[in-house]
Amino acid sequence: MIKSMVMPSYIHHSENTLAI
């Protein structure tokens, strides 16, 4: 349950870091 929420959150963060 939590993993489902953390997974998308982590991917979004990773993309943001890559964009920077």
CHARMM internal coordinates of N, CA and C (Angstrom, degrees):
IC EDIT
DIST 1 N 1 CA 1.4779
DIST 1 CA 1 C 1.5412
ANGL 1 N 1 CA 1 C 109.08
DIST 1 C 2 N 1.3158
ANGL 1 CA 1 C 2 N 115.27
DIHE 1 N 1 CA 1 C 2 N -57.61
DIST 2 N 2 CA 1.4751
ANGL 1 C 2 N 2 CA 119.38
DIHE 1 CA 1 C 2 N 2 CA -179.01
DIST 2 CA 2 C 1.5293
ANGL 2 N 2 CA 2 C 109.87
DIHE 1 C 2 N 2 CA 2 C -64.86
DIST 2 C 3 N 1.3272
ANGL 2 CA 2 C 3 N 115.88
DIHE 2 N 2 CA 2 C 3 N -38.59
DIST 3 N 3 CA 1.4784
ANGL 2 C 3 N 3 CA 119.56
DIHE 2 CA 2 C 3 N 3 CA -178.81
DIST 3 CA 3 C 1.5247
ANGL 3 N 3 CA 3 C 109.66
DIHE 2 C 3 N 3 CA 3 C -57.96
DIST 3 C 4 N 1.3147
ANGL 3 CA 3 C 4 N 116.24
DIHE 3 N 3 CA 3 C 4 N -37.43
DIST 4 N 4 CA 1.4720
ANGL 3 C 4 N 4 CA 120.05
DIHE 3 CA 3 C 4 N 4 CA -178.29
DIST 4 CA 4 C 1.5359
ANGL 4 N 4 CA 4 C 109.38
DIHE 3 C 4 N 4 CA 4 C -61.60
DIST 4 C 5 N 1.3139
ANGL 4 CA 4 C 5 N 116.42
DIHE 4 N 4 CA 4 C 5 N -36.91
DIST 5 N 5 CA 1.4727
ANGL 4 C 5 N 5 CA 120.39
DIHE 4 CA 4 C 5 N 5 CA -178.71
DIST 5 CA 5 C 1.5301
ANGL 5 N 5 CA 5 C 110.43
DIHE 4 C 5 N 5 CA 5 C -79.79
DIST 5 C 6 N 1.3148
ANGL 5 CA 5 C 6 N 115.27
DIHE 5 N 5 CA 5 C 6 N -37.08
DIST 6 N 6 CA 1.4763
ANGL 5 C 6 N 6 CA 119.59
DIHE 5 CA 5 C 6 N 6 CA -178.32
DIST 6 CA 6 C 1.5234
ANGL 6 N 6 CA 6 C 110.22
DIHE 5 C 6 N 6 CA 6 C -72.98
DIST 6 C 7 N 1.3017
ANGL 6 CA 6 C 7 N 117.05
DIHE 6 N 6 CA 6 C 7 N -38.74
DIST 7 N 7 CA 1.4776
ANGL 6 C 7 N 7 CA 120.68
DIHE 6 CA 6 C 7 N 7 CA -178.54
DIST 7 CA 7 C 1.5294
ANGL 7 N 7 CA 7 C 111.16
DIHE 6 C 7 N 7 CA 7 C -54.65
DIST 7 C 8 N 1.3165
ANGL 7 CA 7 C 8 N 118.89
DIHE 7 N 7 CA 7 C 8 N -57.77
DIST 8 N 8 CA 1.4667
ANGL 7 C 8 N 8 CA 121.03
DIHE 7 CA 7 C 8 N 8 CA -179.49
DIST 8 CA 8 C 1.5276
ANGL 8 N 8 CA 8 C 111.27
DIHE 7 C 8 N 8 CA 8 C -60.93
DIST 8 C 9 N 1.3279
ANGL 8 CA 8 C 9 N 116.20
DIHE 8 N 8 CA 8 C 9 N -35.87
DIST 9 N 9 CA 1.4631
ANGL 8 C 9 N 9 CA 120.26
DIHE 8 CA 8 C 9 N 9 CA -179.32
DIST 9 CA 9 C 1.5223
ANGL 9 N 9 CA 9 C 109.79
DIHE 8 C 9 N 9 CA 9 C -65.73
DIST 9 C 10 N 1.3232
ANGL 9 CA 9 C 10 N 115.80
DIHE 9 N 9 CA 9 C 10 N -42.86
DIST 10 N 10 CA 1.4705
ANGL 9 C 10 N 10 CA 120.77
DIHE 9 CA 9 C 10 N 10 CA -178.24
DIST 10 CA 10 C 1.5299
ANGL 10 N 10 CA 10 C 110.37
DIHE 9 C 10 N 10 CA 10 C -66.80
DIST 10 C 11 N 1.3154
ANGL 10 CA 10 C 11 N 116.04
DIHE 10 N 10 CA 10 C 11 N -40.34
DIST 11 N 11 CA 1.4759
ANGL 10 C 11 N 11 CA 120.24
DIHE 10 CA 10 C 11 N 11 CA -179.61
DIST 11 CA 11 C 1.5351
ANGL 11 N 11 CA 11 C 108.90
DIHE 10 C 11 N 11 CA 11 C -65.07
DIST 11 C 12 N 1.3164
ANGL 11 CA 11 C 12 N 116.25
DIHE 11 N 11 CA 11 C 12 N -40.26
DIST 12 N 12 CA 1.4652
ANGL 11 C 12 N 12 CA 120.06
DIHE 11 CA 11 C 12 N 12 CA -179.10
DIST 12 CA 12 C 1.5321
ANGL 12 N 12 CA 12 C 109.25
DIHE 11 C 12 N 12 CA 12 C -64.36
DIST 12 C 13 N 1.3178
ANGL 12 CA 12 C 13 N 116.04
DIHE 12 N 12 CA 12 C 13 N -39.81
DIST 13 N 13 CA 1.4672
ANGL 12 C 13 N 13 CA 120.87
DIHE 12 CA 12 C 13 N 13 CA -179.21
DIST 13 CA 13 C 1.5259
ANGL 13 N 13 CA 13 C 109.53
DIHE 12 C 13 N 13 CA 13 C -66.38
DIST 13 C 14 N 1.3110
ANGL 13 CA 13 C 14 N 114.73
DIHE 13 N 13 CA 13 C 14 N -40.76
DIST 14 N 14 CA 1.4789
ANGL 13 C 14 N 14 CA 119.61
DIHE 13 CA 13 C 14 N 14 CA -178.28
DIST 14 CA 14 C 1.5264
ANGL 14 N 14 CA 14 C 109.60
DIHE 13 C 14 N 14 CA 14 C -62.57
DIST 14 C 15 N 1.2975
ANGL 14 CA 14 C 15 N 116.72
DIHE 14 N 14 CA 14 C 15 N -42.17
DIST 15 N 15 CA 1.4734
ANGL 14 C 15 N 15 CA 120.98
DIHE 14 CA 14 C 15 N 15 CA -179.13
DIST 15 CA 15 C 1.5284
ANGL 15 N 15 CA 15 C 109.62
DIHE 14 C 15 N 15 CA 15 C -65.35
DIST 15 C 16 N 1.3315
ANGL 15 CA 15 C 16 N 115.78
DIHE 15 N 15 CA 15 C 16 N -37.83
DIST 16 N 16 CA 1.4614
ANGL 15 C 16 N 16 CA 119.80
DIHE 15 CA 15 C 16 N 16 CA -179.81
DIST 16 CA 16 C 1.5158
ANGL 16 N 16 CA 16 C 109.91
DIHE 15 C 16 N 16 CA 16 C -65.56
DIST 16 C 17 N 1.3083
ANGL 16 CA 16 C 17 N 116.08
DIHE 16 N 16 CA 16 C 17 N -41.78
DIST 17 N 17 CA 1.4714
ANGL 16 C 17 N 17 CA 120.67
DIHE 16 CA 16 C 17 N 17 CA -179.37
DIST 17 CA 17 C 1.5296
ANGL 17 N 17 CA 17 C 109.67
DIHE 16 C 17 N 17 CA 17 C -65.73
DIST 17 C 18 N 1.3212
ANGL 17 CA 17 C 18 N 116.28
DIHE 17 N 17 CA 17 C 18 N -37.07
DIST 18 N 18 CA 1.4686
ANGL 17 C 18 N 18 CA 120.16
DIHE 17 CA 17 C 18 N 18 CA -179.58
DIST 18 CA 18 C 1.5256
ANGL 18 N 18 CA 18 C 109.52
DIHE 17 C 18 N 18 CA 18 C -69.30
DIST 18 C 19 N 1.3096
ANGL 18 CA 18 C 19 N 116.19
DIHE 18 N 18 CA 18 C 19 N -36.82
DIST 19 N 19 CA 1.4653
ANGL 18 C 19 N 19 CA 120.72
DIHE 18 CA 18 C 19 N 19 CA -179.43
DIST 19 CA 19 C 1.5338
ANGL 19 N 19 CA 19 C 109.24
DIHE 18 C 19 N 19 CA 19 C -64.70
DIST 19 C 20 N 1.3246
ANGL 19 CA 19 C 20 N 114.92
DIHE 19 N 19 CA 19 C 20 N -37.89
DIST 20 N 20 CA 1.4661
ANGL 19 C 20 N 20 CA 119.02
DIHE 19 CA 19 C 20 N 20 CA -178.54
DIST 20 CA 20 C 1.5295
ANGL 20 N 20 CA 20 C 107.26
DIHE 19 C 20 N 20 CA 20 C -69.46
END
COOR INIT
IC SEED 1 N 1 CA 1 C
IC BUILD
